[in-house]
Amino acid sequence: MTQRTDGPASDKRSARGSAFKSASLVVLATVIALVLAESALRVFDAYRPPEYPPPARRPDLYVSDSTLGYRLWPLSRNCMRYPPDTHNMVTVISNSDGFASSRNLGEPDPRPRVLVIGDSFTMGLGVNEGSRFTEVIENLEPRWRVDNVGMPGWGLDLMVRALDALGKKAKPSVVVFAVYTESLARLAPEWLGQGPRPFRKFKLVDGTLVDTPPYEPSFMRQFHLTQLWRTVQDRLGGSRARNSYPLNEALLNRFYDLTRELNATPVVVFFPGKDVTAQARERRAFLSTWAASKGVVFADLTEAIHSAGVEKTYIDNNFHWNEYGHDVAGRALHELLATKVMQGKGVDIDTRAIPPAPWRQARLDYCSDLSDSAQGK
């Protein structure tokens, strides 16, 4: 007797087999499409994954630091052509902690201290010490000492680490977080700034800041398609993820707590870019809202800088301030500190006891006389 194989059970097996074949064909077609797309991107060298870690930009200037990510070589004097394609030569003098200053943090000084922490705007890329907004403030009120802890490429994470590591040594009465608009977008694990090597980052776990080991690219980061996808995400509204507002808020909260531990007054200042974009407005609104929630003094320098004229306050074809821009910013911040933060502080200081400012003393600026050949140009 012959056994029949048709019927409902046989139909189900046949349907499952067809579905499996269809799914397999879809998967195979997808794999082939991805391989062809990756091959095409490589042929045209489009969306190349960034080399990681990238070659050190200025190994003569910046050195890795296990706590701060990176800093200047301590107690050094270097020449920097900035902008790089010009003849403008800037002297970069670093103190014992590796920051652009002729003075060391914590050295004897009878004055109340204002500690300013920030990125390249604070360090003053493109201008010499003495012309930065920090020195403008001190020149306007010599009975305050203003210490500059600025480093190009720093985000709020490294600014917080700097305050944690150096706050007690600096002995500040006031701590100013000088936040350039792009500082909020520098928390990505792969962000190196000017650092020669990857460094520790923070991540947010159940509302708590947690240290993470230095970034190592995953296998998928080696593909051009991955870079294309990341670019598309950014262009389709990835700004909020790139700005990492929850993580930045946690870092601001840590800044607030550290200043309280130091018995210092926190101040947050927003530095604008050349253009007032929707993202810049979003960022400064975020900072303003946070400051209001904590009762922290906040200043937005957009109006001061832009009303003075972008063509006058920024270096030509560059996004950093020139000497006039630093003067405008310094005067605005001096007024803010004098009216809202430093009332009565330093008034009883005998000016004869104030150490002379190094930038006011005449000294040979050998960088301005260096030839192109001496700089390898």
N, C-alpha and C positions, 0 to 999 in steps of 0.2 A: 504494500500500500504506500503510495507516494504522499510525503508530508508537505502541506502547502506552506509557503513562506510569506504569502501576501496577507494583508489585513492591517488593523490599526497599529500593532507593534512594529511591523515592518515599515509602515509609512513614517512613524516617528523616528526610527533609526535612519531612514533615508533623509528626512528633513534635517536631523542633527548633522549628518554627514555633509549635506549641502551647505548648511550654515557654517560648519567648520572650514570647509573649502573656501567659502566666500570670505570669511574672516581672515584666513591665511593669505588669500590673494590681496586683501586690503592692507594687511601688515606688510607683505612683501612689496607692494606698490609704494607704500609709505616709506619703507626703508630705501628703496631704489631712488625715490624722489629726494629724500634727505641726502643720500650719497651724491646724487647729481648736483643738488644745490650747494653742498659743501665744496664739491670739486670746482664748480663754477666760481664760487667766491674766492677760492684759493688761486685759480687761474688768473682772475682779474685783481687779485690781492686786495679784495674789499673786506672791510670789517675784520681786519687782522686782530687777533687777541693781543692785548698789550703784553709786552715782555715783562715777566715778573720774577724776581724784583727787577725794576728797570735799572739801567746804569746810574750810578751816583752822579747827580748833576754838578755839585761843587764839593768834591771830597776835600778840597783845600779849606773850605769854610765850615762844613757841617760834619758832625761826628755823632754816631749812634749813642744813645743813652738809655740804660735799662729802665729808668723811671720816667723820663720826659720824652721818650721816643727819639729825639735828637736835639742837638743844640749846636752852637758855635764851638769851635775849638777854644778851650779856656785860655785866658791871658794871651791872646794873639792879636796881631794887627795885620789886616789884609786890605787889598785893594779890590774893589768891585766896580766893573764897568756896568752902569745901569742907567737906562735900559741897555741891554747887551749890545745892540747895534748902533750905539752912539759913542761919542767921545766923553760923555759925562762920567767922571771917575769919582767914586765915593770911598772914603776911608771907613773900614769896619774895625772898630776896637772892641774887644770882648773882655769882660771881667772874669773873676775866678769861677763863676758859675756858668760861664759860656753864653752870656747875653750881651747885646751890643750896648755897652756902657763903659765909661772910664772909671766908674765907681763900683765898689763892691757892695753887695747887699749886706745890711746889718752893721756896717762900719759905724764908728762913733759919730753921732750927729744929734744936736739938741732939739731939732725940729720935729714936729709931727710929720709922719710919712704917708705919702699917697703911693700905693703900689698899683701900677697899671699893667694888666696882663692882656695880651692880644696876639695878633698875627703879624703879617708883614707891614700893615699900616702902622701898628704900634712900633715895630722895629724901625720903621722909616726907610724902606727900600727906596733908593734914589736920592736921598738927602743925607747930609752929614749929621753926626751928633751935634746938638746945639741948635739945629733947625727943626727938630721934630716937635710935635705938639706937646710932648711931655716936658721938654725944656722950655717951651713957650709958657706953659703954666707956671713953672718955677721962676722964670724970669719976671713974670708979672707979680708973683708973690714969693719973694726969696725966703720968707719965713716958713714955707712948706718945702719939704724934700719930696721930689717926685721920682720914683724908681721905675725904670722901664724893663719889663719882662715880655718882650715880643719876639715871635719866631715865625718866619714865613711858613704858610701851609697849616698852621695849627687850627684845629677845631676846638669846640668846647671841652672835649675829652682831655686833650693835652693841657689846656688852660687850667682845668680843675686839678690835674696831676701836678702842675707847677705850683699852684697855690698850696696843695697838700704837702709838697716836698719842701717848699721854700718859705712858706708863710711865717713860721716862727722865727726864722733867720731874718726875714725882711722887717719884722716888727711893725706892720702897717697900722695906722689909725683908720685908713680908708682903703678899700680894695675896689678898683674899677675894672670891670670886665668890658673890654673894648671889642665889640662883636661886629666885624665886617659882615655884610650880607651873605657872602659865600661861606663864612665860618660854620653856618648851620648845616652845610651839605658835605661835611668832611668826616663823617663818622663811619663810612663804609669800611668793612674789614680790610679791603685791599688798598685803602687810601694811605699813601706814604708821605705826602707833603714833600719836604726836602730830605726826608730821612734816607740814609744809605741802605737800611735794612728794615724789614717788617718789624712792627712793635706791638705790644699788647693793646687791646682795645676793650671797650666796655660793651656789654649787652644788657638788656633789661629782662630780668626773670622774675615774674610775679611782683613787678613794681620795684625790684631791688637791683641796684647796679652790681654786675658781676664781671670780674676780670676774665678775659679770654686770651688764649695763647696767640702768638703772632700768626697772621693769616698765611695759609698755604693754598694755592689754587687747586680746585677740584679737577678731576679728569675732564668733566664737561666744559670747563673754562678754556680748554685748549682748542675748541672748535670755532670757526668763523661764524657759524650759525648761532652759537650762543651769544656772541658779541652783537650780532644783528638783532637777536631777540631782546637783549638788554637795551639797545638803542631804541627799538620800537616802544618798549615799555616806558622809557623816559619821555619820549615824544607824545605818548598817549596819556600823559597825566601822572607820570611817576614822581612828580615833584614832591608830593607829600611824603612818599616813602624815602626819597633821596634826602629830604630835609630831616627825617627822623624826629618829628616833633616830640613823641613820648620820651625818647631817649634824651633829646636835648633838654626837655623839661626836668627829667631826673638829674641831669648834670647841673642845671641851674639850681635845683634844690640842694645839691651837694655843695655847690659854691656858696649858697646862702648859709648852710650849716657850718662850713669851714670858717667863714668870716665871723660868725658868732663865737666859734671856739677861740678865735684870735682877739675877741673883743673889738673887732673892727666894723666899720660901717660899709655895707655893700652898695655898689653903684653899678648900673648896667647902661652902656652907651651903644647905640646902633650907628655904624658907619655905612653910608650908602655907596652904591656903585655909580657909574656915570649916568646910567639910565634908571628912571623910576619905573620899574616893571611891576606887573601884577604880583609876581613872586616876591619881589622886594617888599611890597606893601603887606603881603601876607606874613612875611618874616618879622617885620618890625611890629606888626599888630600882635603877633605871638609873644614877642618879648615884652611889649607894653602890657599885655594882659597878665603875663606871669608876674611882672614887677608890681602891678597894682594888687595882685592877690597876696603878695608878701609884704607890701608896704615898702618896697625898695625904690629908691630914687632912680628914675629912668630918663634918658635924654635921647632924642632922635636928631642926629645932625644933618639929616637930609636937607632941610630948609636952609640951614646956615651955609652948607657947602654949595648947594645948587643956586641959591640966590646970589652968591658971590661970583657965579659964572663957572660952568664946567670947564670952559676953555682956559680959564685963569687958574683954577685950583688943581687941575690934574696935569701930570707930565704928558707932554705931547705923545700921542699915539700909544698911551699906556694907561692902565687903570689905577695907578697909585698917585697920591698927592705929591705936588711939588712943594717948595718951601712956602709959597703963599697959601696953599691948601692946608698945610700943617699950622700955619699961623692962624687961619680962620678957625680951624678945629680947636686949637689951643685956647684961643680967646673965648670961644663958646663954652668950653669945659671949665675954664677958670671961673667964668661967671656962674656956672651951675654949682661948682664946689663952694664958691664964696657965699652964695645966697642960700643953698639948701643943705650943705654938708659940713663945711669947715668954719661956721660962725664962731669967732672967738678963739679958734685954735691957732697957736703960734704967735698971738699978738704980744705976748710977754717975752718973746725971744729977743735977746740982745744980738743985733745984726753983726756985732763984732765977733761973736762966737760962732758964726756960720762959716763952715769951711768954704774956701773959694771953689766955684764951679769949674771943673776941668775944661769945659768947652769955651770958657771965657778967657782962658790963658792962651797967649800967643804961642804957637808951636808950628814947626815946619810941617806942612802937609805934603809929604813926598809923593803921595799918590797922584796929585794933580800934575806932576811933572814927568810921570812915567811915559815912555814912548810906546807906540803900538807894538814894536818888536819886543819890548820887555814884557808885554802882556800876552805874547804869543798870537797877536792879531796880524 
